[in-house]
Amino acid sequence: MEGEDKMYNGLKGTIRMVDDASQIHMKWDNSSSLAINTEYDIFETIDDRQMISVILLEPGKMAKIVEIEDSLESLQEVLKKLCL
């Protein structure tokens, strides 16, 4: 990101949303929330998600082992589906 001193090469972050102007809003590892402008900024995406195996026990069904992303959000999504 040209002109942004604290946005150095190799800085990693997590995508939070993409807006209607195609800017990618980020939560950067340096605590910045500066958005990526896809027309001007140089960036690459990586997939470094960590997966965990969990035992899923749905009411009235056999238990099964599933893999989910190791994050609170992923666990909440699984629980939300079970409560519907």
Backbone as a printed PyTorch tensor [residue, N CA C, xyz], in Angstrom:
tensor([[[  0.8510,  -1.1640,   0.0000],
         [  0.0000,   0.0000,   0.0000],
         [  0.9030,   1.2350,   0.0000]],

        [[  0.9780,   1.8190,  -1.1360],
         [  1.8700,   2.9580,  -1.3230],
         [  1.4670,   4.1270,  -0.4230]],

        [[  2.4600,   4.6910,   0.2630],
         [  2.2080,   5.8450,   1.1180],
         [  1.7390,   5.5040,   2.5190]],

        [[  1.5890,   4.2420,   2.8230],
         [  1.1460,   3.8030,   4.1500],
         [  2.3210,   3.1360,   4.8570]],

        [[  3.0010,   3.8840,   5.7200],
         [  4.2270,   3.4110,   6.3560],
         [  4.0560,   2.1330,   7.1620]],

        [[  2.9520,   1.9960,   7.8680],
         [  2.8050,   0.8030,   8.7110],
         [  2.2750,  -0.4140,   7.9520]],

        [[  2.0290,  -0.2770,   6.6550],
         [  1.5490,  -1.3910,   5.8430],
         [  2.7230,  -1.9390,   5.0190]],

        [[  3.5600,  -2.7510,   5.6510],
         [  4.7860,  -3.2540,   5.0450],
         [  4.5280,  -4.5360,   4.2390]],

        [[  5.4610,  -4.8550,   3.3370],
         [  5.3590,  -6.0870,   2.5440],
         [  5.3610,  -7.2860,   3.4690]],

        [[  4.4870,  -8.2440,   3.2030],
         [  4.3970,  -9.4550,   3.9950],
         [  3.4260,  -9.3780,   5.1590]],

        [[  2.8460,  -8.2020,   5.3920],
         [  1.8730,  -8.0560,   6.4740],
         [  0.6600,  -8.9370,   6.1760]],

        [[  0.1930,  -9.6540,   7.1900],
         [ -0.9640, -10.5490,   7.0210],
         [ -2.1820,  -9.9710,   7.7240]],

        [[ -3.3450, -10.3860,   7.2520],
         [ -4.5940,  -9.9520,   7.8600],
         [ -5.7130, -10.9130,   7.5160]],

        [[ -6.8800, -10.6260,   8.0590],
         [ -8.0640, -11.4410,   7.8480],
         [ -9.1300, -10.6020,   7.1560]],

        [[ -9.7140, -11.1610,   6.1050],
         [-10.7760, -10.4540,   5.3820],
         [-12.0130, -10.3950,   6.2600]],

        [[-12.5840,  -9.2020,   6.3950],
         [-13.8050,  -9.0150,   7.1650],
         [-15.0230,  -8.8550,   6.2640]],

        [[-14.8530,  -8.1610,   5.1380],
         [-15.9590,  -7.9850,   4.1850],
         [-15.4380,  -7.3620,   2.9050]],

        [[-16.2280,  -7.4800,   1.8430],
         [-15.9430,  -6.8130,   0.5770],
         [-17.1250,  -5.9020,   0.3050]],

        [[-16.8390,  -4.6160,   0.0520],
         [-17.9390,  -3.6690,  -0.1550],
         [-18.3270,  -3.5760,  -1.6310]],

        [[-19.3330,  -2.7670,  -1.9330],
         [-19.8350,  -2.6640,  -3.3040],
         [-18.8870,  -1.9200,  -4.2380]],

        [[-17.8100,  -1.3270,  -3.7090],
         [-16.7730,  -0.6870,  -4.5280],
         [-15.5920,  -1.6480,  -4.7250]],

        [[-15.7770,  -2.9130,  -4.3540],
         [-14.7660,  -3.9700,  -4.4530],
         [-13.5510,  -3.7420,  -3.5730]],

        [[-13.6820,  -2.9300,  -2.5430],
         [-12.6020,  -2.7930,  -1.5810],
         [-12.7200,  -3.9220,  -0.5670]],

        [[-11.5730,  -4.4760,  -0.2070],
         [-11.5410,  -5.5920,   0.7250],
         [-11.2000,  -5.0440,   2.1060]],

        [[-12.1450,  -5.1010,   3.0190],
         [-11.9450,  -4.5760,   4.3680],
         [-11.2790,  -5.6540,   5.2090]],

        [[-10.2180,  -5.2440,   5.9000],
         [ -9.3390,  -6.1870,   6.5750],
         [ -9.2150,  -5.9040,   8.0640]],

        [[ -8.8120,  -6.9260,   8.7890],
         [ -8.3050,  -6.7730,  10.1450],
         [ -6.8510,  -7.2210,  10.0510]],

        [[ -5.9310,  -6.2760,  10.0370],
         [ -4.5130,  -6.5590,   9.8560],
         [ -3.8630,  -6.9800,  11.1650]],

        [[ -2.7920,  -7.7700,  11.0520],
         [ -2.0580,  -8.2330,  12.2330],
         [ -1.3960,  -7.0900,  13.0020]],

        [[ -1.2400,  -5.9180,  12.3820],
         [ -0.6690,  -4.7660,  13.0830],
         [ -1.7660,  -3.8750,  13.6710]],

        [[ -2.9750,  -4.3870,  13.7570],
         [ -4.1530,  -3.7110,  14.3290],
         [ -4.7780,  -2.6630,  13.4130]],

        [[ -4.2860,  -2.5180,  12.2060],
         [ -4.8840,  -1.5830,  11.2550],
         [ -6.1730,  -2.1840,  10.6850]],

        [[ -7.0520,  -1.3340,  10.2050],
         [ -8.2710,  -1.8040,   9.5450],
         [ -8.3820,  -1.2010,   8.1410]],

        [[ -7.2550,  -0.7960,   7.5930],
         [ -7.2230,  -0.1950,   6.2670],
         [ -7.7080,  -1.1840,   5.2120]],

        [[ -8.5650,  -0.7190,   4.3060],
         [ -9.1060,  -1.5820,   3.2490],
         [ -8.1300,  -1.6830,   2.0850]],

        [[ -8.1770,  -2.8160,   1.3850],
         [ -7.3820,  -3.0110,   0.1790],
         [ -8.1900,  -2.4920,  -0.9970]],

        [[ -7.5730,  -1.6320,  -1.8020],
         [ -8.1890,  -1.1640,  -3.0390],
         [ -7.6990,  -2.0980,  -4.1370]],

        [[ -8.5820,  -2.9180,  -4.6780],
         [ -8.1900,  -3.9570,  -5.6290],
         [ -7.6510,  -3.4090,  -6.9420]],

        [[ -7.9000,  -2.1370,  -7.2390],
         [ -7.3910,  -1.5390,  -8.4720],
         [ -5.9600,  -1.0480,  -8.3280]],

        [[ -5.5170,  -0.7480,  -7.1060],
         [ -4.2050,  -0.1330,  -6.9090],
         [ -3.2550,  -0.9370,  -6.0310]],

        [[ -3.7580,  -1.6160,  -5.0460],
         [ -2.8980,  -2.3080,  -4.0890],
         [ -2.5010,  -3.6880,  -4.6010]],

        [[ -1.2880,  -4.0970,  -4.2640],
         [ -0.7890,  -5.4150,  -4.6320],
         [ -0.9500,  -6.3170,  -3.4100]],

        [[ -1.6060,  -7.4570,  -3.6020],
         [ -1.8540,  -8.3710,  -2.4940],
         [ -1.9890,  -9.7850,  -3.0220]],

        [[ -1.8980, -10.7470,  -2.1390],
         [ -2.1660, -12.1360,  -2.4880],
         [ -2.9380, -12.7670,  -1.3460]],

        [[ -3.6910, -13.7860,  -1.6680],
         [ -4.4610, -14.4770,  -0.6390],
         [ -3.7640, -15.7820,  -0.2910]],

        [[ -3.8470, -16.1470,   0.9630],
         [ -3.3080, -17.4200,   1.4310],
         [ -4.3860, -18.0990,   2.2620]],

        [[ -4.3140, -19.3960,   2.3150],
         [ -5.2710, -20.1490,   3.1150],
         [ -4.4870, -20.8620,   4.2000]],

        [[ -4.4180, -20.2460,   5.3720],
         [ -3.6760, -20.8590,   6.4720],
         [ -4.5990, -21.2110,   7.6370]],

        [[ -5.8410, -21.5050,   7.2970],
         [ -6.7990, -21.8880,   8.3330],
         [ -6.3850, -23.2050,   8.9690]],

        [[ -6.5660, -23.2940,  10.2300],
         [ -6.3080, -24.5240,  10.9600],
         [ -7.6410, -25.2410,  11.1500]],

        [[ -7.6400, -26.5260,  10.8940],
         [ -8.8540, -27.3130,  11.0220],
         [ -8.7560, -28.2000,  12.2660]],

        [[ -9.8990, -28.4730,  12.8680],
         [ -9.9720, -29.3890,  14.0050],
         [-11.0630, -30.4170,  13.7310]],

        [[-10.9010, -31.5840,  14.3210],
         [-11.9260, -32.6260,  14.2300],
         [-12.7830, -32.5570,  15.4830]],

        [[-14.0940, -32.5890,  15.2910],
         [-15.0270, -32.5560,  16.4170],
         [-16.0550, -33.6700,  16.2390]],

        [[-16.6060, -34.1000,  17.3360],
         [-17.6810, -35.0970,  17.2930],
         [-18.9950, -34.3410,  17.2540]],

        [[-19.7570, -34.5490,  16.1980],
         [-21.0400, -33.8830,  16.0310],
         [-22.1390, -34.8580,  16.4260]],

        [[-22.8970, -34.4810,  17.4280],
         [-23.9870, -35.3220,  17.9080],
         [-25.2850, -34.5480,  17.7380]],

        [[-26.0160, -34.8800,  16.6570],
         [-27.2860, -34.2300,  16.3750],
         [-28.3980, -35.0500,  17.0130]],

        [[-29.4290, -34.3890,  17.5200],
         [-30.5420, -35.1100,  18.1470],
         [-31.1450, -36.1480,  17.1960]],

        [[-31.2740, -37.3720,  17.6840],
         [-31.9000, -38.4350,  16.9050],
         [-31.0200, -39.0440,  15.8260]],

        [[-29.7360, -38.6730,  15.7650],
         [-28.8380, -39.1990,  14.7320],
         [-27.6100, -39.8160,  15.3800]],

        [[-26.8980, -40.5990,  14.5920],
         [-25.6440, -41.1950,  15.0490],
         [-24.5700, -40.1100,  15.1220]],

        [[-23.7000, -40.2180,  16.1080],
         [-22.5770, -39.2810,  16.2240],
         [-21.6430, -39.4690,  15.0310]],

        [[-21.0370, -38.3710,  14.5800],
         [-20.0650, -38.4640,  13.4910],
         [-18.9470, -37.4560,  13.7340]],

        [[-17.8050, -37.7390,  13.1750],
         [-16.6600, -36.8420,  13.2860],
         [-16.6410, -35.9480,  12.0560]],

        [[-16.5630, -34.6340,  12.2760],
         [-16.4900, -33.6630,  11.1820],
         [-15.3110, -32.7340,  11.4320]],

        [[-14.8110, -32.1410,  10.3630],
         [-13.7380, -31.1560,  10.4970],
         [-14.3220, -29.7660,  10.2930]],

        [[-13.9420, -28.8630,  11.1910],
         [-14.3520, -27.4710,  11.0700],
         [-13.1220, -26.5920,  11.2670]],

        [[-13.2230, -25.3520,  10.8310],
         [-12.1470, -24.4010,  11.0520],
         [-12.0090, -24.1510,  12.5540]],

        [[-10.7960, -24.0170,  13.0190],
         [-10.5210, -23.8030,  14.4380],
         [-10.7530, -22.3390,  14.7920]],

        [[-12.0250, -21.9670,  14.8750],
         [-12.3790, -20.5920,  15.2220],
         [-13.7180, -20.5840,  15.9490]],

        [[-13.9090, -19.5700,  16.7350],
         [-15.1750, -19.4190,  17.4470],
         [-16.3280, -19.2870,  16.4630]],

        [[-16.1180, -18.5500,  15.3700],
         [-17.1760, -18.3320,  14.3870],
         [-17.6450, -19.6480,  13.7650]],

        [[-16.7070, -20.5500,  13.4430],
         [-17.0790, -21.8400,  12.8540],
         [-17.8790, -22.6870,  13.8320]],

        [[-17.4540, -22.6970,  15.0730],
         [-18.1900, -23.4410,  16.0960],
         [-19.5910, -22.8690,  16.2810]],

        [[-19.7090, -21.5450,  16.2720],
         [-21.0230, -20.9170,  16.4120],
         [-21.9280, -21.2720,  15.2400]],

        [[-21.3800, -21.3600,  14.0260],
         [-22.1800, -21.7400,  12.8590],
         [-22.7300, -23.1530,  13.0090]],

        [[-21.9040, -24.0760,  13.4780],
         [-22.3590, -25.4500,  13.6850],
         [-23.4720, -25.4890,  14.7180]],

        [[-23.2670, -24.7930,  15.8170],
         [-24.2810, -24.7640,  16.8830],
         [-25.5710, -24.1090,  16.4200]],

        [[-25.4520, -23.0550,  15.6190],
         [-26.6430, -22.3690,  15.0980],
         [-27.4750, -23.3250,  14.2370]],

        [[-26.8240, -24.1300,  13.4120],
         [-27.5380, -25.0900,  12.5570],
         [-28.2470, -26.1510,  13.3900]],

        [[-27.6230, -26.5410,  14.5050],
         [-28.2320, -27.5540,  15.3590],
         [-29.4650, -27.0330,  16.0800]],

        [[-29.5040, -25.7330,  16.3320],
         [-30.6110, -25.1430,  17.0940],
         [-31.8040, -24.7800,  16.2220]],

        [[-31.6970, -24.9120,  14.9140],
         [-32.8130, -24.5500,  14.0360],
         [-33.9100, -25.5630,  14.0550]]])
